[in-house]
Amino acid sequence: MIRSLILFFSIQILSLGSFAQVAVKDCNPGYFIKSYRSSESKIEAQGFCVLKNNHSITVGLSPNDDVNDNSDAFLLKVDGNGNKLLEKVYGGTGHQSFSKILGSGDGNLVAAGIETLGQDFSFFITRLDTSANVLWKRSYAFTLGVNFAITDLQEDRDGSIYMTCFYVADGLSFYDRVMYIKFDANGNVRYAKSFKPPGEINDFFPYSFLIDGDYTYITGNYHSYYHYDGFLMKIKNATGELLWAKNYDFNGGGAIFFQVFPYKNQLCIIGNNDVYETDTSIILLCDTSGKVQNTHYMQGDDRRQGKAIMDASGDITWLNYNFRYSSVNPIHLNITKMNPAKGVTWSRNFNQLPRMREITGVGYASDSTLIFSGQHLDTINELKIFSGRLSPSGELACEPETVQVRFGEGTSIAKDLKLEVRDYTFTEVFKSWVIIENRIDKVDTFCYQKNNCTFLKLYAPDTLCKTGDTLSVVISKDADCISTPTFMYDASMVKLLNSTSFQGKFVFLKQGVTTIKCFILAGCALLEDSVTVYYLPSPGQVSLGKDTSLCKDNTVQLKAGEGYVSYLWQDGSAGSVYLVTVPGIYHVRVTDACGNSFMDTVKVIEAPPISFDLGPDRTKCNIDTLHLSAPPGFLNYKWSNNYNISSTISQNVVVNPLMDTAYYIKAEKSPGCFAYDTVRITVNHSSAIDLGTDKSFCSGDSVVFDAGGGFKDYRWSTGTRTQLLTVNSMGSYTVVATNSDGCKSYDTVKVLAVYANPVVSLDHSNTLCMGSSRILNAGSFSSYKWSDGSTARTLEVNHTGIYAVDVQDAHGCKGSDTTIITELLPVPGNFLPADTAICSYGSLTLKPIHLYNSYIWSNNATASSITITQPGRYWLQVKDVNQCIGRDTILVNVKDCMTGFYIPTAFTPDGDGKNDAFRPLLFGRVKKYSFTVYNRWGQVVFQSSELGKGWNGTYASSQQDSNVFAWICTYQFEGQEVKAEKGTVVLIR
């Protein structure tokens, strides 16, 4: 929410002691314009502020070297009447100037300005006491560009200082950068943000800014291709973050923004429509996101940039200077008072001050008058500083010229403005000042009116009686007393509509008494007077209401109403209320606070008997409900015997008594007139029916439900009309039984489930292998009973016989089954061959002498045969076609066999099946083997690594002739080293 920065009209009562610190000449403020100059040098104003004691400070520069464009920083302090209090010039080498100044929260001053020496450029910030002595000063070198200028300086509630400025960068000839700098209370830079708009911009200029809580709104204009747009940007104070920026036109054309104010949770921006042709002033309202709410304009003389201030009601006083090219004095002071919503109140030109150049600033004095400053040219073009003081209504002790100003609606469009943002740091440098005093030696007075206030008297009526009447409080004071009256009042009782120097108009907000005080400043003291006013609005004509009736043993209250001063009834009683106990004619005379008298009469007659009947007594059964209805047409109803009744204040009620009960009713026909009746309820009861809990049973069973005796009629949901009902299926069964009084009893029962009986499935195979047993499994049930008396789930049998079981499940349902074993079958045996033996390096295949359905060997093999290489005991378990299982064992011993390497010396590959292949014989477990045969020329005619494979006497598919062939054999037995044998063999054909 926007915090108001506007000064309210002072209502604080100042004691004489508070004026003791003010110079005597300050105690008689007048309205004036004064001009200040120096005969030694020129002075130029750039900054201005008003202090709490009504003193004002103007700062700027005073040239000291026109050739080198060098200047000194200049400060002028004047009192509330424009009298010079002190003047100081802060000099040094090169150029020094003050740009802006403010009254700090600590009671001192903070100023900022510029220092240059050749190409050495810097800016400074300094804190001064109220005598303009330097408390501290910090200077910062600036190397980012040229033509650095400071446009505004403000302090926030925490004492941090903020500054806006602009400068030329990148070798350009126009201002293209805006900078926003934050300092702490000691002048140390906390951040510096530079902003540049996109494209080719000829000017980017910040005029001023508004600190609103945690945010700052900067306003100004930028110029591109001979077109000006106003801009507004929002910045977060803590970090300098740019939240948004927007540019605005006006009626499709240019716009220049000067100042921004808080206005009713919005922002109010004032400006002009152009730089050179400025006949139109702009007043734009937007929300805190920059969205345009409405736009107005003022048109009159050619109005240039000025300074404005807004009061608590939102009224703006705008000081500027106008051009009139046909006038003897073409540039003059204009003061306009307007409201952004209501329009222009007045606009006045003051031609006494010649050749206006600039309004430097404006501020409120403690009595709500306005103090302002600026500069103008005299007849020889010498620049002078001026200051002035005017009343809130625009009186300046100079003859004004009233200006006709047109106020109308305009249009503005906001567009997002994309800005390039950069952070900068500065290097602090040390630069000292030489302080010179008293250059101003000439003060000219153009307008002055002395204030002469010796008495103050208020006049107002002591009582107001008519609703909406305006209270006029007339102020009587000296004719030449120009002090602005200040009213103090209870804002919860009255509202100030408007005030002038001689009158204040109020409207009451509520009935009561209030005191209104008025103060004016009279020299160094306050004049005070007050009036006390009663606001007792007359109620007007008294009314006792229409003629009425009075019931027996009742009373009627007659009310004359509040707000009258006196009451007089026919019997002489004097209250505002009269109690009637008997029929008759009654009247009252009343008088209001203003002496007006009113009278009214009312006739009270005896009321006739009231007809009222609830009907005959009623009968009900059990828990049945009854509806009772009272006759309509009564103001209200009151039932008593609050027992099982739906409401005690309704016309129609529902009752449910469980015993004989009487209900009483009292009904009001007219105020104080009642009717009464009673109805009695007889309650008959029938015996309760209990069909029991819901049932479940097994298939083939049934259940009988009994509704009980004592009834003359039974009706079951199945259609049965007897007391008992037998059911054998699942479902819901309801009975309604009626006794001799016609009362019915009810009950419902359910057959939740008819359970299927258990199904038992035993193994019905009638054979059993000899020596084995069989497990008979009855399944998963709650209980078991076998034919042998056992009660386990399973029964193990191993001989022929009849076996039966009875079971019962969790629901109690029963089942059974029987199986018969008639034959014991033989099991397989003696199916392996006799014990045998094998060589240590040999193998042996073991297999049964018969075929079976399945096999499992001692080595877990499941084939019908196995090949073994080790001696030992081996067994085989088999299952025959009858699933009978048998086992047999064979012992395999070790046999003494030949070992080693053997090879023939000749072979005859003639195909007779004898000695047809040449190969070595190896007896033992061979791990490695290679055999090669060569002819006499060293060619390999045969080669093999496959044990047992031999040469058949051919080479390259040709039979070899009888001859001698060489051979080599490399081999390794398990557990031995590798060996190589060689020799020759004779092939015989």
Phi, psi and omega in degrees: 000143181284127176278138179287129176255012187272141178279126176282153173303132186293132173236013179280133178279116182267134177279163178299327181299329182288344178266352185294337182274352183267140179300152185301323182290346175279346187279352180235067184295143174231176176265133189201167163224125179233148182242144185231135178212167178240135178283345182270325185207166177281156174226145183226128182271139178227337181219158186203146172206154177251133181265169184295334180269017179074002170288155178227152182240131172242131178235159179177228183217158177227109182300139177236354180206093183293333182293312182263006179057043178262146182217163173250151175286138189235140178221132177233130177242128179234160178273186184293347176255008178085008179281133182294127176262317176201161179212133179223145176240129183252103187253171179180193179277133179089217186248130172229139177206143169277137176256315183216156178214151177214154172277119186279159180295339180272007179090356178262195180239147172235129181230156177223151180194197189231146175227131177222149172214100186065237177269000179274107187242138177207163171237160183225158171225138186217150174248127181243152170277179185289351173263011176070021173278141184284121175272316170202159180213133178235133179243144182229127178292141181237118184237011185278341183179202182231175177055045178291131181223140180261131185248335180203152181215126181217164180235139178267181185293342180266000180091359175289150184244138182234148184216136171251146179205172176216162184199170179259130180230169173061027176072018182276173180249012180220161182286118183235006181227139171246137180235141178237121187239138175246131175244154169278182185294347179255009175086009177280136181288126176264321170199159175221122182244131177251139183234133180227130178283166182281164174074195181266104181252131180277332179207141175221106197230121175264120180278315185199176177212163180239124171270119182234090180067242183269004186229158175235139175246117180257134180230156181174214179212160168226150190239126180218120178054052175062029177227130179256136171236141170283151177228157175219132180227145181247131185231141175277120188297322186299321188241346186080009181295132176280118181273319174194162174216141181221150172244154189225141170258183175218118181051037179080358181244208186279166177204142175229125182259134182254311187218158178227135181235155169280134184214104175050057179064017176232186175243133176249121181247132176244151180184195178237172182270348180196178180269316187261321178255092192244052179279353184235127174259146185249135171234108186244133175251133176219162176277180185284001171258004178089002181284130183292130175263312173197165181223134174234169178218158171238136178233133178193233176291169176291103189258124181263178182302138177218205177230148183225162177216145183244137179265186187295332181275356182094003176285140181249129169256120189243116177255130177207186178235142186250153172255132168228104189291338180268357186273154175296319175248087191290341183242115185219168183281131174239135176234125182233135174247129183209168176234135184303333182258327188265337179107199186275130174274311175199160176216129186225141172256141176239113186267001185291329182268114187283147165049066179299141177244322186194145167263118184277323180183168179211145179206166180271138168274174185294337179262018177075005169287165183249134176248133185221169183211158178186200178215154181211170177255140175272191186292341179251024176064026174274133182280131180233155173263142174229158171221159183205169178217133181222159180282162177299336179268006172096009178284132184229010181061016174236148180290115182269165171247120180288134182248132176276120182239130178267134181242124183212178181268142176232186178230143174221141179243130178264135176232146177295135180246115180276124182241140172277127184246133177227150174261142179228153172236153183237153176261125180283135179236161181252124176222131183258164179240153167247125187261127178240144181241157168062065169269330181284123180230011181217126177235124178250135177254124181260321179220136176202134175226118181284147181266125181231098182237117181241339181211160178214129178219134178255143177230133179198153175296148181279342181218140170241133184244336187267129180299132178088356179297143175270134177268118177259119175256110184271133181259123174252123180206177179301146181296327180261019174276112184257003176297138181281123178296145176236125180266144171233129188205167178276107185292346177278345181259316185227160176236131178281119179278311178196165178213149173233188179292342186233008182196146171232134181248130184234161170229137180285143178261339179201166181288144177150197180237141181217156176244130179248127180250154177225141179231144167223150179276122180237097184063234180261020179226170176252136169265138186221143171210163181212159173228145175248128186232135174263133174246102181235080184299132182291134175290347182084209183300131178283147180221123175268000180092185181284161173303148186219180180237161183234122179280161181297138179061026181237172176228159175234134180258121177262128184243121179275347179093155180273167173104352177269157179280323182217156179225141177219111180270171185298335180261008178091355178291158192233019179272168177279347181236139180232134183259119180265128179244343179226152176300154178162189179251130185231141178217160179218145173242130182238157179226131179271182186294339181263010176089003178287139184246139180222152183219149174211154182229146177221145180253130179245118181250167178283133183282141178287163177300153183253127177277131184202127183211126176274353182096182184289165174296160188235157176236144178216164178249141167047240184257018178299153177254155178234144175260124178248131183235126175271156179299146179282176174093016180248155182291319180201166184227145178223109178270144175233176199065069186285076183227115179047055180232140187289330180202151177253002183231009181262157175293317182248130182228162175242127180241153182213063179287146178259001176216168179301127188218147173249134178246135183245146179227143175234121184238135181263115181282312175222164184309116178087356181251121188236152172238155186224151172198165181223143172230137182251137183246122174262131184248115174266149183235146170245153182296146178285143177259133176231102179279002179088185181281164176299148187241158169217147179208174186272157179302133182096344178268179177208168179224149180247126176256136184241120180278352179087162182268182177092010179240153179263348182210138177235136176224109177270158180294344177274353183100352180293143183244018183254170180291326183254148177223124177258128180231149178226017180223162182287146178156183179250134185233123183240144176231140172240119182243136183243132178266187185290339177274002182082006179277141185250145172238151187226152166198156179224140177225154181238142165265104188287325183201146168246108190277141174289144179287149181298145175248119180257133181229098178275164174289117184262018175293130186264009178240160180210134180290143180297140177078359180248175177226166180229138176265115174270121184250119182278349183101182185265107179219180183279323181212159185220150170213114182270168182295339178268005177093353180288158186234019177277167178294326184241160177223127179264126180236149181217017177210172181289153179158179178254130184233126182228154179218141170247134181236162176219131183270187184294339179269000181086005179280147190245153175207165181206166175199157182223142174225152183234129173255118187254343189214142173254121186266144177291157179255153181298149178195158178053046183255359175261153178292176181291164179302152184213188181218160178220155173294159182294336180252005185264187178221162184212136177263126179253135176205153181287164182270353176233165176266143180225171182284326179209158185223148168210119183270171180293341176264017179071007174290147182243010177279169181286343180216159175223153177250128183243156178234358182236144174289162179153185179259125181239139176235158180226131175248130184233161176232128184269188184295337178268009180067019175276141188249133176225160182224142177222157185230146176230140179255124179250116181263173178270136181251141180280111186237158179290155181223161174114190186251130180223140179211140178284165179258353179203158175207159186234088182282065182258005175081015180270006178083003181236125177052041182274344182233147180253120179201154177280157176246123180242122180251109182148177179275109186271124177265330184217142184203135174209132184226126183227139179240136182239150171273184186288346177265006178083011178278142176282115179260346178200142178207136181203145172249010181262116183298130178097348179273131183238173182271137183262011176084015178245157175214128182052045178065016178241138177290137180270147180286167176300131183186176177260133181235145179266153179217156175224135178228124176250130184208165178213124173274154180300125178087004181236171178278165177290136179234153178232128177242148177212160183176196180232161178220147180255122175270123183247127177256000000 
